[in-house]
Amino acid sequence: MALAVKFSPRRSASSTPSASRPTTFTPDIGWECWIREGNALPERTLHLLRQHKIGLFGAITSKPKKEAEAELSPALKGRGCQYFSPIVSMRQKFNLDICMRPCLSFPGNPLNFIRKKPAGGFEEPKVDVVVFRQNTEGLYAGVEWSNPPAPVRDALRTHSKFKPFENVPGEDLAISVRIITRPAARRICEAAFQHARQFGYKSVTICEKPNVLRETSGLMEEVAREAQKQYSEIALWSTNIDAQTMWLTKNPEDYGVIVASNLFGDVISDAFAGLVGGLGFAASGNIGDEVAVFEPTHGSAPKYAELNPPIVNPIAMILSAAMMLDHIGERDKAEKIRAAIAAVVAEGKVRTYDMMRISGGAKSITLGAASTTQLTDAILAKLEVAVEKAYAGSASN
């Protein structure tokens, strides 16, 4: 992860803007920290985030409980170390409760969603969806047990729906709690409506499952209806999560802003990402009152980590950096980055293996796929041209 502090453009004596750089740090985080220290998110890294308020987070490896324990340094085994996902921990420690995941189709991307026309032929509807996912609660809050203790079982016995599970042996029982609070639900719903108003979206869709999860999804629905009263020009739609996954492959262009609880927001944002090129094009921001962390939504792809040259698509990471620039008030720079990506995608000359629809691995390069570095360089070349034009225009004025 690189942590960055906000920077201001500098000007030379000729009044032409010169290259400006943020102050950056690369702190310790992730799987190697877990193996060495029994902690994937050390306190020194948390200190840097508290100090600088902004982070750009690369994908890192997380593994299931037993595998994590097996890979610990021998000196740490048996000492009660528990692995927690660093990004989930950051969301909770800094209350990064608003997760924003844009899903935008770039013209010319061979991975974009297409559908058959009734009269024959195909069409490619524009997808422009922003998913607002509540980021700290729900099933990802981490309140769960294997072999739940007696006080937990006693509490659950007070609910009539627990009766079929009452006599299940503890070692055969695992429980997770879905927690939704009104203040967090209100904050994510209001953020969704604010974004819709600011950027001209005509609707906000609350995507839950209130017909089954009557209390928790019911609360999300209730709060969304309350929030919409302040945004009368924006329609509020309601969809069930399972039905939404079907409708998004029929008419994705109908949707604008979608708001959901943690798990459902995770699912539906990945589903929409699949319509615009997959996770190689999916960026996200985790935003709190004071701290914000931006990241691609894809995983670490450990099977490709050691390949030389690297082959993974860098666009999601670059789009995440652009979102970070938006957040710190450098929107002009962010727009230039997105325009450079759009130009490279539309040109179609440099494509990573996923964009070519071929299997990954070292052989993908021999089949004509671009490396991570080549696609990044192509984007940088387009960006350099745009920056030079902007500076030339500024100088002429």
N, C-alpha and C positions, 0 to 999 in steps of 0.2 A: 504494500500500500504506500502510495506517495501522499504526504500531507502537504497542502499548499496554503499559503496566506495570500490575501488579496493584494494585487499589485496595481499600480497606476502607471499609465503610459508616460514615458519620459520624452522630452523634446530636445533636439540638438540646437546648436546656436543658429542653424538655418531654419528653425521652426518645423523641420520635417520630423515626424514621429520616428524615434529610433526603436530598435528591438527592445522590448521590456520582458523581464523574466520574473516569475514569482519566486519567492523563497520556498524551497521544497525540502522535505525530509523523507527518508525511506525507513520507517521504523520496523521493529521486529514484530512479526505476526504470523500466525498460521501453523502448518503441520510441523515444521522443524522446531518451532518454539515449544509445541506440545511435547515432542519427543525429548527435547533437552531439559525442559523446565516444568512439564506437567501443566502448562498453561498456554493456550494458543493466543491469548490476548493479554500480554504482560502489562503491568501497571504503568511502566514507562511509556508505553504506546498510548494508553488512555490519557496520560498527562499531556502528551503532545496534542491530542485532539482537543482536550479542554483548553489548551493554550491558544491554538490556531483556528479552531472552530470549523474547519473544512477538510475533507479527505477525499481522495480518489483511490478506490479500493479495487484491486485486481482479484480475479477469481482464485480461490485457494481450495485445497483438498480438505474434505471432511469425511470421516469414516464412521461406521456403526460402532456401538459401545465396545463390543468384544475385540474388534480389530484395533480400535484406539488404545485399549489397555495393553494389548499384545505388543504394540510398537513403542511403548514407553521405554525410556532409558531404564536399565535394570535397577539402578539406584532408587528410582521413583516408584517402582511397582510395589503394590501393597500398602501404599501410603495414602490411599483414599483420593487420589487425583481423579477429577471428572472432566471429560472433554465437553466443552460447549462451543457451538459454532461461533466464531468471532463476529460475524456480521449480525447474527441474532443477538449476541451479547451487547454489541455497540448500540443496536436499536433500543434495547431495554435500558442500558445504563445512561444513555443520553436522551431517552424518550424520543427517538427518531420515529415518531408515530405516523407520519405521512410518507407513504411510499408512492412515488409517481413513476409510471411506466408508459412512455409514449410508444405507440406502434404505428409507424408511418411508412407507407409504401413509396419506394424510390422508382420513378419511371425507368424502364429498361432492365430492372432486376429480373432475371429469369426465374427466380423463386417466388415471385409475386402470385397471389391468388388469381385464378382465372375461372370462368364458368362458361358453360355452353349456352348460347342463345336459343330461344325457342325455334327461330327460323333457320337455325344452322350457324356455324361459325362460333367464335368465342369473343368474350369481352373481359376486360381487366378493370374492375371497379377500383376506384381510389379508396384506400383504407387510411383513415386518419382518426385513430382512437387513442385516448389517454386513460389508462386505468389508474384509479386512486385506490390503493390497498391500505387498509388499516394494518399497521406494521408491528404492533407490540402486544396485541391481545389474541383472543381466539384460541385455536388449538396450538398455536406457536408460542403461547405464554410459558410453556414448559412445566405446567402443573400436572404431573402425571406420576403414576406409581406402577411398578411391577411388584406383585405380592403385596397389595396395599395393606397398611397397618390397620389394626382394629378400629381406631377412631374414624378412619376414612370409611371403612365398611359400615360402621354403625350409622354414620351420617347418611350414607347411600341407602340404607335400609328404610329410612324415613320416606323415600320416594317409591310409590307403588310400582313404577316401571323397573325397579331393580330386582323385583321378586324372582324373575327367572334366573338371575345370576347369584342369588343369595347363597347357594350351596356349592358354588364352583370353588375348588381348592385355591388357596392364595397363589400358589406357584403357577397356576394355570390362568391367572387373571392379570390383565394389564388395563389401566384406566388413564385416560386423558380428560382434562376438563376444558371445556370451551367457555372462555370468559369474555364477555362483552360489557363494557361500562358505557353509560350514557355520555359522560364528557368526551371520551375518546371517539365514540361514534359520531357525536356532534362535530368534533373537530375535523374528522376526515370527510364528512358530508359537506360541511361548509367550505372546505378547501376545494372539493370537486365543483361545487357551484361557482365559487369565485373564479376558478380557472375557466369554466365554461363561459362565464360572462366576459372575462378579460379577452378571450381568444375567439369569441363569436360562435361557440357551439350552441346548437339549438336544443339539445336534450342532455339530461343526466339520467343514467340508468342505474338503479339500485339492483344489484345482482346477488341474491341470497337464496334461501330455501325455507321461507316462513311457514309453508304448509306442513313441514315435518319438524324443523327446528323452531318451534313456535315461540319460545322465550327469547333465544339469542338472535336469530334472524328476525324475529318479530320486533325486537328493540331496534335493530338497524333500520328496518322499514319505517318504523314510527319516527325515528329521528330524521330520516331523509325527508319525510313528508313535512316535518316541522321546519327543516332548513329551506325547503323549496318556497315557503311562504314569503321569504325575503327576495326571491328571484322569480317573480311571476312571469317574466318573459321567457323563462327556460322550462321546458316540459320535463316532468319527472316520469320516467318509465320504470316499470318493475318487471324483472325476469327471474325465473328460477335458474340456478347455476347449471343444472343439467340441460334444460331447454336452451339456455344461452349458447352452450357449446354446439348445439345443432344449428341455431339461427345464424351464428357468426359465419358459418360456411355456406349460407344461402344468400344473406344480404348484409355483408359486413359494412357496406357504405352507409347504412342507416344509423349506425351508432357513432357517438361522439365521445362523451365522457362517461366512464363507468366507475361506480364506487362499490366496494365490497369489503367484507371482513377479511382477515388475514389469509386463511387457506384459500377461500374462494377467489380472492384477488390474485393470489399466486397462480392458481390454475387458469383463470380466464385471461390473464396477461400473457402467459405462455401460449395459450391457444391463439390469441390474436397475433402474437409474434410469429406464429407459424404461417400466417397469411402474408407477411411482409418480408419473408426471407429466412425466418427461423431465429434462433437465439444469437446468431452472428450479427444480427441487426437490432438487438433488444438492449436498450440502456435503461437505467433507473436511477432515481434519487431517493435517498432516505433522509427526511427533513424533520428537524425538531425546532424548538424555539431558539436555540443557540447554536447547535452543531448540525452540520449536514454532511453526509457521506454519499458519494456517487459511485456506481458500480455497473458493470455489465451483468445481465441476469443469468448468463450461462455459467456452467461449472468450470472446473479447472482442466478438464480433459487430460488427466495424468498420463494416458497411454500415448499422447503426442508430445509430452513435455520435453523429452530428450531428443526429439528430431532436429536435425540440422541439415537444411534450413527449416525453421519452424513453418507450419502450414496453416495454422488456425486463422480464421477471419478476424481482423482487428477492428472492424467497423463498430461493433457494440462498445468496445472500450473507448474508441475515439468519440462516439456519440455521448458516452457518459462524461467525458471531459468537457464536451460542449455544454451539456446540462449544468456542469459545475460552473462554467463561465457565465451562463445565464444567471445562475443563483447569486454570483458575486457582482452582478451589474455590468458584465462585459458581453452584453448580448450581440453587439456588432461582430466581435471575434467569433462568438458561437455560430452566428449565421454564416459567416465565411467558411467555417469548418464544415457545416452541413452542406453548403453549396458545393464545396470541393468534393465531398463524398458523392453527392448527387451527380456531379459531372463525370466522375470516374465510373460510376455504375451505369450511367446512360451511354457512355462511350463503349463500354463492354469489352475493352481490350485486356484488362487486367482483372482476373477473377480467381478467387481461392477455390479449393476443391468443392466446398459446399455449394458455391454459386455455379459450378460446372456440373453439379449432380453426379459426382463420382465419389468413390470411397476414399476415405482419408488414408494416411500412411505415407511412407517415404515415396512410394511409386506414383503418388498423385502428381508430384512435380514433373516426373518423366512423361506424364500424360497431358501436360500443358497447363496444369494449375499454377497460379502464382503463389509465391511464398508470402508469409505474413509481412516480411520486410518489403517485398515488391509492391504489395497493395498499399502499404503505408507510404512508401516513397511516391507512388502515383498520386495519392491524395495530397501529400505535401507539395508535390510539383504544382498541382492545380491551385492549392492554397497560396503558394508563393506568387503565382501569376496574379491572383486576385489582390493580394496585398500590395504588390508593385503597382497595379493599376490604381488602387485606392490612394497610395502615397503620391503617385504621379498627379492624380487629380487634385489632391490636397496642395501639392507644391504649386500647381498652375494657378490655384486660387489665391 
